Amino acid sequence: MKKTRAIEILDKLGVLFEMRSFEATEFTAEEGAQKMGLPPSEVWKTLVARGDRKGVVMAIVPGPSSLSLRKLANTIGDKRAEMVDVSELLRLTGFLKGGCSPLGGRREYPIFIDATIHQHARVSISAGQRGLQILIAPADLIRATNAVVADLIE
């Protein structure tokens, strides 16, 4: 299994995590949950958005949920936020759709995680490669990403 930058970062921090892989074809959290045999609520997606003043940020939300751009904008202190176009993902983060990780990207962006993360013993996030996931305790993810926890979903 390829050791991605996200995995290297967690190893360096001494964070305990589990790796899972699957053959990705749709590049969605729903596909990941189904193929890994996890509840959909445990597979989280990393979305990239842009605030009108603060710029690019990452939002981590449960796979079945929708990010509220209004709530994200309020959280970051902007009037508006919008999703970045999928064509910008690789340039901004170094990741492709379906493999976007909050760890080990091209640049470090502010990270925001939905508050429902505390309802889970562990969550699955992308390891930075399509079909490769990290299962991690919420507190460890928050610490490793220096994330702000807030109400972000519809």
Sequence and secondary structure as in RCSB ss.txt:
>XXXX:A:sequence
MKKTRAIEILDKLGVLFEMRSFEATEFTAEEGAQKMGLPPSEVWKTLVARGDRKGVVMAIVPGPSSLSLRKLANT
IGDKRAEMVDVSELLRLTGFLKGGCSPLGGRREYPIFIDATIHQHARVSISAGQRGLQILIAPADLIRATNAVVA
DLIE
>XXXX:A:secstr
    HHHHHHHHHT  EEEEE   SS SHHHHHHHHT  GGGBEEEEEEEETTTEEEEEEEETTS B HHHHHHH
HT S EEE  GGGHHHHHS  TT   SSS SS   EEEEGGGGG S EEEEEEETTEEEEE HHHHHHHHT EEE
  B 
